[in-house]
Amino acid sequence: MFTQISDASKIVVSKLEGWLDQLIIMLPNLVIAILVVVSFYLLSKLIDRLLRKILHRLMQNESVVKLILSITSFLIVMIGFTVALGVLKLDKTVTSMLAGIGVIGLALGFAFQDAAANLISGVIMAVQSPINVGDIIESNDIFGTVKSIGLRATTIYDPQGQDVVIPNRLIFQNLYRHYTINGQRRVDLSCGISYGDDLDKVERISIEAIKKITFLQVGRDVEFFYKEFGDSSINFVIRYWVDFRRQPDYLKAQSEGIKNLKKAFDQNDITIPFPIRTLDFGIKGGEKLSEVMNKG
């Protein structure tokens, strides 16, 4: 038994000596490999600083900037490891590693399709899309101010003071309405006047009333159009433009228009009629309430 233990010890010692010899032989290459990795790491830091300045000039999304910088640094360091493994003559290891990364990437791509789509959409939106933080947009039936554009989703602050989170791919793939990109917005104000009023007079007084709004956009005419014969009124729409930066700009213009129209109509005896309903109390129709009660 002692002989077997002695033989096993000799085998282990022989292996260790062989590894030590190989280590001594590969020591120069190992030092070079370590220097290569350190050099590529320092290179990644240098490129990180330079690229950060450039990206901050091109985009405002800090999350996307960090993502691009992280990916760039990772790729540079990986190249360094690949070169180091080549110095150590571990080419087969490099091939196996790349194959493993490819398989893992393929599996993750299928497993996280939506996450990947949101990520790519977020990057494209940050680089090419006209949507920026602070813009007012309407997307997927959500209206509000863009609060942040993240890697996965965009947060919109709605008029009720709530944060609404929309996945980036839904904004990128679907239609959206951008309210602030042109810096202007049209107010369409609908109203109705009685059938007994003079239509030309109503049009003239309505336009004059709207023109009294002091912050109308310069160079834009106030437009007036009659739309339809309603049940109890002749309905019209009056349209005018205002400079638009925030939602209160639009709401104030709408409110001022309503007040000016009401004041002008009251001063000129123009009637905004209430809805009129005719009640028929007869079984066959055509009977008044008094007639029905007398029969009872």
C-alpha positions as CSV (number, residue, x, y, z in Angstrom):
1,M,0.0,0.0,0.0
2,F,2.9,2.4,0.8
3,T,4.3,1.5,-2.5
4,Q,1.1,2.6,-4.3
5,I,1.1,5.9,-2.3
6,S,4.7,6.5,-3.2
7,D,4.0,5.9,-6.9
8,A,1.0,8.3,-6.8
9,S,3.1,10.9,-5.1
10,K,5.8,10.6,-7.8
11,I,3.2,11.0,-10.5
12,V,1.8,14.1,-8.9
13,V,5.2,15.6,-8.3
14,S,6.1,14.8,-11.9
15,K,3.0,16.6,-13.2
16,L,3.7,19.6,-11.0
17,E,7.3,19.7,-12.2
18,G,6.1,19.5,-15.8
19,W,3.6,22.4,-15.3
20,L,6.4,24.4,-13.6
21,D,8.7,23.8,-16.5
22,Q,5.9,24.9,-18.9
23,L,5.2,28.0,-16.8
24,I,8.9,28.9,-16.9
25,I,9.0,28.4,-20.6
26,M,5.8,30.4,-21.1
27,L,6.7,33.1,-18.6
28,P,8.0,35.6,-21.1
29,N,4.8,35.1,-23.2
30,L,2.7,35.4,-20.1
31,V,4.3,38.7,-19.2
32,I,3.7,39.9,-22.7
33,A,0.1,38.8,-22.6
34,I,-0.5,40.6,-19.3
35,L,1.1,43.8,-20.8
36,V,-1.2,43.4,-23.9
37,V,-4.3,43.2,-21.7
38,V,-3.3,46.2,-19.6
39,S,-2.4,48.2,-22.7
40,F,-5.8,47.5,-24.3
41,Y,-7.5,48.4,-21.0
42,L,-5.7,51.7,-20.8
43,L,-6.6,52.2,-24.5
44,S,-10.2,51.6,-23.7
45,K,-10.1,54.3,-21.0
46,L,-8.5,56.8,-23.4
47,I,-11.1,56.1,-26.1
48,D,-13.8,56.4,-23.5
49,R,-12.8,59.9,-22.7
50,L,-12.5,61.0,-26.3
51,L,-15.7,59.3,-27.4
52,R,-17.7,60.7,-24.4
53,K,-17.0,64.3,-25.5
54,I,-18.1,63.5,-29.1
55,L,-21.3,61.7,-28.1
56,H,-22.4,64.5,-25.8
57,R,-22.2,66.9,-28.7
58,L,-24.3,64.5,-30.9
59,M,-27.0,63.4,-28.4
60,Q,-28.7,64.3,-25.1
61,N,-29.6,60.9,-23.9
62,E,-27.1,60.1,-21.1
63,S,-28.2,56.4,-20.9
64,V,-27.5,55.8,-24.5
65,V,-24.1,57.5,-24.2
66,K,-23.2,55.2,-21.3
67,L,-24.4,52.2,-23.3
68,I,-22.3,53.1,-26.3
69,L,-19.2,53.7,-24.1
70,S,-19.7,50.5,-22.2
71,I,-20.0,48.4,-25.5
72,T,-16.9,50.2,-27.0
73,S,-14.8,49.6,-23.9
74,F,-15.9,45.9,-23.7
75,L,-15.0,45.3,-27.3
76,I,-11.6,46.9,-26.9
77,V,-10.8,44.8,-23.8
78,M,-12.1,41.6,-25.6
79,I,-9.8,42.3,-28.5
80,G,-7.0,42.6,-26.0
81,F,-7.8,39.3,-24.4
82,T,-7.9,37.7,-27.9
83,V,-4.5,39.0,-28.7
84,A,-3.2,37.9,-25.3
85,L,-4.5,34.4,-25.9
86,G,-2.8,34.4,-29.3
87,V,0.5,35.3,-27.7
88,L,0.0,32.4,-25.3
89,K,-0.7,30.1,-28.4
90,L,-4.2,29.3,-27.1
91,D,-5.8,29.8,-30.5
92,K,-8.2,26.9,-30.0
93,T,-9.4,28.5,-26.8
94,V,-10.1,31.7,-28.7
95,T,-12.1,29.7,-31.3
96,S,-14.1,27.9,-28.7
97,M,-14.7,31.1,-26.8
98,L,-16.0,32.9,-29.9
99,A,-18.3,29.9,-30.8
100,G,-19.6,29.9,-27.2
101,I,-20.3,33.6,-27.3
102,G,-22.1,33.2,-30.6
103,V,-24.4,30.4,-29.3
104,I,-25.1,32.4,-26.1
105,G,-25.9,35.5,-28.1
106,L,-28.3,33.6,-30.4
107,A,-30.1,32.0,-27.4
108,L,-30.4,35.4,-25.7
109,G,-31.6,37.0,-28.9
110,F,-34.6,34.6,-29.1
111,A,-35.3,34.8,-25.4
112,F,-35.3,38.6,-25.2
113,Q,-36.6,39.7,-28.5
114,D,-38.8,42.5,-27.1
115,A,-36.0,43.7,-24.8
116,A,-33.6,43.8,-27.7
117,A,-36.2,45.7,-29.8
118,N,-36.7,48.2,-27.1
119,L,-33.0,48.7,-26.7
120,I,-32.3,49.2,-30.4
121,S,-35.3,51.5,-30.7
122,G,-34.0,53.6,-27.8
123,V,-30.6,54.0,-29.4
124,I,-32.1,54.9,-32.8
125,M,-34.5,57.4,-31.1
126,A,-31.7,59.0,-29.3
127,V,-29.5,59.4,-32.4
128,Q,-32.0,60.0,-35.2
129,S,-35.5,60.7,-33.8
130,P,-36.7,64.3,-33.4
131,I,-38.1,63.4,-30.0
132,N,-36.2,65.0,-27.1
133,V,-36.7,65.4,-23.4
134,G,-39.1,68.2,-22.8
135,D,-41.1,67.8,-26.1
136,I,-44.8,67.4,-26.0
137,I,-46.0,64.3,-28.0
138,E,-48.9,62.0,-28.3
139,S,-48.1,58.3,-28.7
140,N,-50.2,55.2,-28.2
141,D,-53.1,57.4,-27.0
142,I,-50.9,59.0,-24.3
143,F,-50.4,62.7,-24.4
144,G,-47.8,64.5,-22.4
145,T,-44.3,65.8,-22.0
146,V,-41.3,63.6,-22.6
147,K,-39.6,63.2,-19.2
148,S,-36.8,60.7,-20.1
149,I,-35.7,58.4,-22.9
150,G,-34.2,55.3,-21.5
151,L,-32.7,52.2,-23.0
152,R,-35.9,50.2,-22.5
153,A,-38.7,52.7,-22.4
154,T,-39.7,56.4,-22.7
155,T,-41.4,58.1,-19.7
156,I,-44.1,60.7,-20.5
157,Y,-45.4,63.1,-17.9
158,D,-49.1,63.5,-18.6
159,P,-51.3,66.6,-17.8
160,Q,-52.7,64.8,-14.8
161,G,-49.2,64.7,-13.2
162,Q,-48.6,61.0,-13.8
163,D,-45.6,59.2,-15.3
164,V,-46.6,56.9,-18.2
165,V,-43.9,54.5,-19.3
166,I,-44.1,53.4,-23.0
167,P,-41.7,50.7,-24.4
168,N,-39.4,52.4,-27.0
169,R,-40.4,50.0,-29.8
170,L,-44.1,51.0,-29.5
171,I,-43.1,54.7,-30.1
172,F,-40.5,53.8,-32.8
173,Q,-42.8,51.4,-34.8
174,N,-46.1,53.3,-34.5
175,L,-47.3,56.8,-35.4
176,Y,-46.9,59.6,-33.0
177,R,-47.9,63.2,-33.0
178,H,-45.2,65.8,-32.2
179,Y,-46.6,69.1,-30.9
180,T,-43.6,71.2,-30.2
181,I,-41.3,70.5,-33.1
182,N,-42.9,73.3,-35.2
183,G,-43.3,75.7,-32.3
184,Q,-46.9,76.5,-33.3
185,R,-50.4,75.1,-32.8
186,R,-53.9,75.8,-34.2
187,V,-56.9,76.3,-32.0
188,D,-60.2,75.0,-33.5
189,L,-63.0,76.5,-31.5
190,S,-66.5,75.3,-32.3
191,C,-69.7,77.1,-31.4
192,G,-73.3,77.6,-32.6
193,I,-75.7,80.5,-33.0
194,S,-79.4,80.7,-33.3
195,Y,-81.3,80.5,-36.7
196,G,-82.5,84.0,-36.2
197,D,-79.1,85.7,-36.2
198,D,-77.4,87.4,-39.1
199,L,-74.7,85.0,-40.3
200,D,-72.5,87.7,-41.9
201,K,-72.7,89.8,-38.7
202,V,-71.8,86.7,-36.6
203,E,-68.8,86.0,-38.8
204,R,-67.5,89.5,-38.6
205,I,-67.9,89.9,-34.8
206,S,-66.4,86.5,-34.1
207,I,-63.2,87.2,-36.1
208,E,-62.9,90.6,-34.4
209,A,-63.3,89.0,-31.0
210,I,-60.6,86.4,-31.6
211,K,-58.2,89.0,-33.0
212,K,-58.3,90.8,-29.6
213,I,-56.2,87.9,-28.2
214,T,-52.8,89.6,-27.8
215,F,-50.6,86.5,-28.3
216,L,-51.9,85.3,-31.6
217,Q,-49.2,84.2,-34.0
218,V,-48.1,87.0,-36.4
219,G,-48.8,86.4,-40.1
220,R,-51.6,83.9,-39.6
221,D,-55.2,84.9,-40.4
222,V,-58.2,84.0,-38.3
223,E,-60.4,81.6,-40.2
224,F,-64.2,81.3,-39.9
225,F,-66.3,78.5,-41.4
226,Y,-69.9,77.5,-40.9
227,K,-70.1,73.7,-40.6
228,E,-73.7,72.5,-40.4
229,F,-77.4,73.1,-39.6
230,G,-77.7,71.7,-36.1
231,D,-80.8,70.6,-34.2
232,S,-81.2,74.0,-32.5
233,S,-78.3,76.1,-33.9
234,I,-76.2,76.8,-37.0
235,N,-72.7,75.6,-36.0
236,F,-69.4,77.1,-37.0
237,V,-65.7,76.7,-36.3
238,I,-63.2,79.5,-35.9
239,R,-59.5,78.7,-36.2
240,Y,-56.5,80.7,-35.1
241,W,-52.8,80.0,-34.5
242,V,-50.6,80.6,-31.4
243,D,-46.9,80.1,-30.6
244,F,-46.6,76.8,-28.7
245,R,-44.0,75.7,-26.3
246,R,-46.1,74.3,-23.4
247,Q,-49.6,72.9,-23.1
248,P,-50.8,75.9,-21.1
249,D,-50.0,78.0,-24.3
250,Y,-52.8,76.2,-26.1
251,L,-55.2,76.0,-23.2
252,K,-54.9,79.8,-22.5
253,A,-55.5,80.6,-26.2
254,Q,-58.6,78.3,-26.1
255,S,-59.9,79.9,-22.9
256,E,-59.4,83.4,-24.1
257,G,-61.2,82.6,-27.4
258,I,-64.2,81.3,-25.5
259,K,-64.4,84.4,-23.2
260,N,-64.0,86.8,-26.1
261,L,-66.7,85.1,-28.2
262,K,-69.1,85.0,-25.3
263,K,-68.5,88.7,-24.4
264,A,-68.8,89.8,-28.0
265,F,-72.1,87.8,-28.6
266,D,-73.6,89.3,-25.4
267,Q,-72.8,92.8,-26.5
268,N,-74.3,92.3,-29.9
269,D,-77.4,90.3,-29.0
270,I,-76.2,87.1,-30.7
271,T,-77.7,84.0,-29.1
272,I,-75.9,80.8,-28.4
273,P,-79.0,78.6,-28.1
274,F,-79.6,75.8,-25.6
275,P,-80.4,72.4,-27.1
276,I,-84.1,72.2,-27.7
277,R,-86.1,69.0,-27.1
278,T,-89.7,68.3,-28.0
279,L,-91.6,65.9,-25.7
280,D,-94.5,64.0,-27.2
281,F,-96.8,62.4,-24.6
282,G,-99.3,60.7,-26.9
283,I,-99.1,57.0,-27.7
284,K,-99.5,57.7,-31.4
285,G,-97.7,61.0,-31.3
286,G,-98.9,64.6,-31.7
287,E,-100.5,65.1,-28.3
288,K,-99.5,67.7,-25.7
289,L,-99.1,67.1,-22.0
290,S,-102.2,69.2,-21.1
291,E,-104.3,67.1,-23.5
292,V,-103.1,63.9,-22.0
293,M,-103.8,65.1,-18.4
294,N,-107.4,66.3,-19.4
295,K,-108.2,62.9,-20.7
296,G,-107.2,61.4,-17.4
